[in-house]
Amino acid sequence: EIVLTQSPGTLSLSPGETATLSCRASQSLSSNYLAWYQQKPGQAPSLLLYGSGSRATGIPDRFSGSGSGTDFTLSISRLEPDDFAVYYCQYYGSSRPDTFGQGTKLEVQ
Amino acid sequence: QVQLQESGPRQVMPSETLSLTCSLSGGSISSGSYSWSWIRLPAGKGLEWIGRMSTSGSTNYNPSLRGRVSISIDTSKNQFSLRLSSVTAADTAVYYCARDRPPGYCSRSTCHSYYYYGMDVWGQGTTVTVSS
């Protein structure tokens, strides 16, 4: 079973800065099958990126994703107050189970 | 605009079966070839994938739920359901339903094969507590 490990667990930054979030897989993955979500307190998750780096509808280009093999990254530039939330990576397992990372909390410094 | 809404008991007794329904509005569950998924968020923890079902009837479940889980679709009611049997306190969580777009999903006569396109529509979530 694939395990996704996100780091750091908590990231403290200020508005205007750039956030870099990591998602590391226990084995090599297809980047086509990796998605990122944002979840704010009391709300459902919302889709940010799919296929590792393609933005979902309505997502600004401040959000970008990259990676291959076992290492994937979500970058958020010019942080805005609304960006402070928990971020999850997810791998689509196809005929095998999906898996989520444990999440990275992005908080205001 | 497609919207999802979870419904079901907010409290379930230990060892009993948790049953939730996700109702779709603003569209038809049989329109296109999406999959329909359940995810949960235990308090203080991260998201946990429960499983998905396609409109063709194929299912895929989290093996950690050890055969306790089943997902079904009722196209006549435009809804899909989750059943989780033999629940314990560890099953206490916020449960979400979501529309899922696996590789090969089709929408409006266009099929998308290259990526996993993610879960793009979510219900607001419902809290289920397992307690006597």
Interface residues (C-beta under 8 A of the other chain):
Chain A: E1 N32 Y33 L34 A35 Y37 Q39 Q43 A44 P45 S46 L47 L49 Y50 G51 S54 A56 T57 Y88 Q90 Y92 G93 S94 S95 R96 P97 D98 T99 F100 G101 Q102 G103
Chain B: I39 K45 G46 L47 E48 W49 R52 N60 Y61 N62 P63 Y96 A98 R101 P102 P103 Y114 Y115 Y116 Y117 G118 M119 D120 W122 G123 Q124 G125
